[in-house]
Amino acid sequence: MPRKRIIVDLSDRRLYLFDGDSLIRSYPVGIGRIASATPTGSLHIVSKSPNPGGPFGAYWLGLSKPHYGIHGTNDPSSIGKRVSHGCIRMHNADVLELSRMVGVGTPVDIRN
């Protein structure tokens, strides 16, 4: 049975959702500033929280590296830019859609 997985490509500032080898969605993202770069490597989703409040928009997907996540934003103009403290920002509608398609344990590979 194909398994969902996420690849975040920092160089093109996009998040890709795969089911097995099939690309099912692609989303633009905001990433960490140079001084607070988004970490690279193999992580996974450890928590899901709707309406986390503050600058985290409509949803928070916590990653296995503590204090990092994939989340919505209260500043949609930041998508596509190097603006965060290392987290991966998405449009609120996009992170809500993604949250319905992935679960805790979903692999997340963050690449340069």
C-alpha positions as CSV (number, residue, x, y, z in Angstrom):
1,M,0.0,0.0,0.0
2,P,1.5,3.4,-1.0
3,R,2.4,5.6,1.9
4,K,2.1,9.4,2.0
5,R,5.3,11.4,2.5
6,I,6.3,15.0,2.3
7,I,9.3,16.5,0.6
8,V,10.1,20.2,1.2
9,D,12.5,21.7,-1.4
10,L,14.1,24.8,0.2
11,S,15.7,25.9,-3.1
12,D,12.3,26.2,-4.9
13,R,10.4,27.0,-1.7
14,R,7.7,24.3,-2.3
15,L,6.2,21.4,-0.3
16,Y,5.4,18.3,-2.3
17,L,3.0,15.6,-1.0
18,F,3.5,12.1,-2.5
19,D,1.5,9.0,-2.2
20,G,4.1,6.3,-2.9
21,D,5.9,7.6,-6.0
22,S,2.9,9.7,-7.2
23,L,2.9,13.5,-6.6
24,I,-0.6,14.4,-5.4
25,R,-0.1,18.0,-4.3
26,S,2.5,20.8,-4.5
27,Y,2.3,24.0,-2.4
28,P,4.3,27.2,-2.1
29,V,6.0,27.7,1.3
30,G,7.8,30.3,3.3
31,I,11.1,29.1,4.9
32,G,13.6,30.2,7.5
33,R,15.8,33.2,7.2
34,I,19.5,32.7,6.6
35,A,20.2,33.4,10.3
36,S,17.5,30.9,11.4
37,A,17.5,28.5,8.5
38,T,15.0,25.7,8.1
39,P,16.7,22.5,9.2
40,T,17.3,19.8,6.6
41,G,17.1,16.1,6.9
42,S,14.6,13.3,7.5
43,L,12.0,14.2,10.1
44,H,8.3,13.2,10.6
45,I,5.1,14.7,11.9
46,V,4.7,14.2,15.6
47,S,1.6,16.3,16.4
48,K,-1.4,18.0,14.7
49,S,-3.1,21.0,16.3
50,P,-5.9,23.1,14.8
51,N,-6.1,26.8,15.5
52,P,-2.7,27.1,17.4
53,G,-3.1,30.9,17.7
54,G,-0.7,33.7,17.2
55,P,1.3,33.8,14.0
56,F,0.8,30.1,13.3
57,G,-2.4,30.5,11.3
58,A,-5.1,27.8,11.0
59,Y,-3.1,24.7,11.7
60,W,0.2,23.4,13.2
61,L,1.9,20.2,12.1
62,G,4.7,19.6,14.7
63,L,7.9,18.0,13.4
64,S,10.2,15.6,15.1
65,K,12.8,18.3,15.5
66,P,11.5,20.1,18.6
67,H,10.1,23.7,18.1
68,Y,9.8,23.2,14.3
69,G,6.7,22.7,12.3
70,I,4.7,23.2,9.2
71,H,2.0,25.8,9.8
72,G,-0.3,28.4,8.5
73,T,0.4,32.1,8.7
74,N,-1.3,35.3,9.6
75,D,0.9,37.0,7.0
76,P,0.1,35.4,3.6
77,S,2.5,37.8,1.8
78,S,5.4,35.9,3.5
79,I,4.8,32.7,1.4
80,G,7.6,32.1,-1.0
81,K,10.1,34.1,1.1
82,R,12.9,33.5,3.7
83,V,11.0,35.0,6.6
84,S,10.5,32.4,9.4
85,H,12.5,31.4,12.4
86,G,13.0,28.0,10.7
87,C,9.5,26.7,10.4
88,I,7.7,26.0,7.1
89,R,4.9,28.5,6.5
90,M,1.9,27.7,4.2
91,H,-1.2,29.6,3.2
92,N,-4.0,28.7,5.7
93,A,-6.2,27.0,3.1
94,D,-3.2,24.9,2.0
95,V,-2.2,23.8,5.5
96,L,-5.8,22.9,6.2
97,E,-5.9,20.7,3.1
98,L,-2.6,19.1,3.9
99,S,-3.6,18.4,7.5
100,R,-6.6,16.4,6.2
101,M,-4.3,14.2,4.1
102,V,-1.4,13.4,6.4
103,G,-1.2,11.9,9.9
104,V,1.2,11.7,12.8
105,G,4.2,9.6,11.6
106,T,4.1,11.0,8.0
107,P,7.8,11.3,6.9
108,V,9.0,14.8,6.0
109,D,12.3,15.1,4.0
110,I,13.6,18.7,4.0
111,R,16.2,19.3,1.2
112,N,18.3,22.2,0.0
